C-alpha cells in the first residue's frame, strides 16, 4: 500500500469553487449585516447576561449546566486531534465523501456539530437576564 492518497483534480476544482463561493457569500454578508459591536466596557454597568462571542456561546451554555462540562469540551478537542490515529479509521486509498470504512467517525462528527449548533442557538436566542430560559420572540 502506498503512503500517498490519490485524488482527482475534479475534487480539488469542486473544493476551490465551493471555497470561492462561500468566501464571496461571507464578504457580501459582511457588507450587508453590521457587526454586533457594543459600546466600550463600563464596569459600573455590566450587561445581564454577559454573553461570549457567538462561536464560544456553546461552551458558555455547557458551563451554565455544570462547570465540570468544560472537561467535555477538552475531551472533544482531544478527540478531533487524535481522530487520524484512532482505531477503526483506516487510511483511504482515494479521496471520497463519507467512505464506508470511516462512516462511524463521520456520524460522530456530524452529531457533535449538531449538538454544538443546538447549544449555540439556545445560548444566543433562548437565554435572557440572569441566564434564564426565555422565549425568543
C-alpha positions in Angstrom: 0.0 0.0 0.0 1.3 3.4 -0.9 1.6 6.2 1.6 0.1 8.6 -0.9 -3.6 9.3 -1.1 -4.6 9.7 -4.8 -7.4 12.1 -5.6 -9.0 13.5 -8.7 -8.3 17.1 -10.0 -12.1 17.4 -10.3 -12.3 17.0 -6.5 -10.0 20.0 -5.9 -11.8 22.1 -8.5 -15.0 21.4 -6.6 -13.4 22.4 -3.4 -12.0 25.6 -5.0 -15.4 26.6 -6.4 -17.1 25.9 -3.0 -14.5 27.9 -1.1 -14.7 30.8 -3.5 -18.5 30.8 -3.4 -18.5 30.7 0.4 -15.9 33.5 0.6 -17.9 35.7 -1.7 -21.1 35.0 0.3 -19.4 35.8 3.6 -17.9 39.0 2.2 -21.3 40.1 0.8 -23.0 39.3 4.2 -20.2 41.3 6.0 -21.0 44.3 3.9 -24.8 44.0 4.4 -25.1 42.9 8.0 -23.4 45.3 10.5 -21.2 43.7 13.2 -22.9 43.4 16.5 -20.4 45.6 18.4 -21.2 47.1 21.7 -20.1 50.3 23.3 -16.9 50.3 25.2 -17.0 48.4 28.5 -18.3 50.3 31.5 -17.6 48.5 34.8 -20.3 50.4 36.5 -23.0 48.9 34.3 -22.3 45.2 33.3 -24.8 43.8 30.8 -27.1 41.0 32.1 -26.5 38.4 30.7 -22.9 39.0 29.7 -22.6 36.6 26.7 -19.5 35.3 25.0 -18.8 35.7 21.3 -21.2 33.6 19.1 -18.5 30.9 18.4 -18.0 30.4 22.2 -21.6 30.5 23.3 -21.9 26.7 23.2 -19.2 26.4 25.8 -20.8 29.1 28.0 -24.1 27.2 27.7 -22.4 23.9 28.8 -20.7 25.7 31.7 -24.1 27.0 32.8 -25.2 23.5 33.4 -22.1 22.3 35.2 -18.6 23.6 35.4 -17.3 20.1 35.0 -18.7 20.0 31.4 -15.7 22.2 30.4 -13.7 18.9 30.6 -16.1 17.6 27.9 -15.0 20.4 25.6 -11.4 19.5 26.2 -12.3 15.9 25.5 -13.9 16.8 22.2 -10.8 18.8 21.2 -8.6 15.8 22.1 -10.9 13.5 20.1 -10.6 15.6 17.0 -6.9 16.0 17.4 -6.5 12.2 17.7 -9.0 11.3 15.0 -6.5 10.3 12.3 -4.8 7.8 14.7 -8.0 6.2 16.2 -8.5 2.5 15.7 -11.0 1.6 13.0 -10.1 4.6 11.0 -8.0 3.1 8.1 -6.3 5.4 5.6 -8.2 5.9 2.4 -6.9 4.8 -1.0 -8.6 7.8 -2.6 -10.4 11.0 -1.5 -14.1 10.4 -1.1 -17.0 11.9 0.8 -18.3 9.5 3.5 -16.1 6.5 2.9 -17.8 3.3 4.2 -14.8 2.4 6.4 -14.8 5.8 8.2 -18.6 6.3 8.4 -18.7 5.7 12.2 -16.4 8.7 12.8 -18.2 10.7 10.2 -21.5 10.3 12.1 -19.8 11.1 15.4 -18.6 14.4 13.8 -22.0 15.3 12.4 -23.6 14.6 15.8 -21.1 16.7 17.6 -21.6 19.5 15.1 -25.4 19.3 15.6 -25.0 19.4 19.4 -22.7 22.4 19.2 -25.1 24.2 16.8 -28.1 23.5 19.1 -26.2 24.8 22.2 -25.2 27.9 20.3 -28.8 28.6 19.2 -30.1 28.1 22.7 -27.5 30.4 24.2 -27.9 33.0 21.6 -31.7 33.2 21.3 -33.2 31.5 24.3 -31.2 33.0 27.2 -32.4 36.2 28.9 -31.5 38.1 32.0 -29.8 36.1 34.8 -29.3 33.4 32.1 -32.9 32.2 32.4 -34.6 30.4 29.5 -36.9 32.7 27.7 -39.0 32.7 24.5 -37.0 34.4 21.7 -39.9 36.3 20.1 
